[in-house]
């Protein structure tokens, strides 16, 4: 692949993972965080609550980095102060919801037949 095409692919995948869309947390990042935390909990018991929050943040950060490296010019022009504050608020709210649901036992890791 050429560098330009590769940059677009990285940007697109990053955009899917990033918090720049209203739907990505619900349909992409939370399911990925849940699945990764469940696998992590299989190997390291009692780490699900912390794992789901850590993997949620990880997917968002990876998405932002991929958007940045895939489309530096667009990123700097379009991601202004208001969008950054909205991003921080959204991530904080989702993190609090994840923590509450996890600590209340509403979301639990996959069961692996143990």
N, C-alpha and C positions, 0 to 999 in steps of 0.2 A: 504494500500500500504506500501511496505517496504520503508525505508529511502532512499535507493539507487534509487529506481524507482521514488519516489517523487522528489528527487534531479534532475533526468533526465527530468522529466516533467517541473519543474520550469526552468531549464536551457533552454529547447526547447522553451517554451513560451517567456522567456526573449530574446532568440536569435531572435525570430520572431519580437519582439518589438524593439530590440536594433539596433543601427546604424552600426552593423558589416557586414551587407549585403548591396549590392548596390540597391536593390529593395524595402527594407522595408519602407523607407520614402514615396515613391510614392504609394505603394499598401496597406500599413498597417497604419503607423503613421499619415499621412496627412488625410486620410479618418476618422480615429478615432478622431483626433483633430478637424476636421471640424464638425463632428456629435456632439461631446461633447460641442464645442463652440456654436453651434446652439441651443442646449438644454439650455445651460447656458444663452444665449442671450434671450431666451423666458422668463426666470424668472427675469433677470437683463438686461434691455434694454441698448443698445449701448455698450455692452461689447464684441461683436463678435471679433473685431480685436485683442484685447488683449487676449481674450480667446483662439483663434485658435493658437496663438503663445505659450501661457502658456501650453495648453494641448499637443501641439506638443513636447515641451521640457519635459513635464511630462511623456509622453509615452516613450521617449528615455531614460530618467533617470530610470524609472521603469524597462525597459528592461535591462539596464546595471546592475542594482541591482539584478535582477532575475538571470542573467547570472553569476554574481559574487557569489551569494549565492548557486546557483545550481551547479556550477562547478568551485570552487575556484582555484584548481590546474591548470586547462586548461586556465582559464582566465589570471592568472598571467604569464603563459609562453607565450601565444599567443598574448596578447594585449600589444605590445611593444610601444616604444615612437613614432615611425612613424605612427602606427595605431591610437594612441591617437591624434596626430596632425591632421591626416586626418579626424578623427571624429569631432574635434573642428571646422575645416574649413567647413566640410559638413553641420554641424548643423547651423553654422553662415550663410552660403549661403542660406540654406533653410529658415531660419528665416527671412532674408532680403527679399527673394522672397515672403514669406507669408505676411509679413507686407506690401509690395508694392501692391500686388494683393488685399489685404483687404482694404487698405486705398484708392485705386483707385476704389473700388466698383466692381471689377471683380469677386471676390468670396464674397458671401453674405450668411447669415444664412438661414436655412430652413424657409419657410413661413408656419405658423400654422393656417391659416384661420382667421386672425385678420382683 
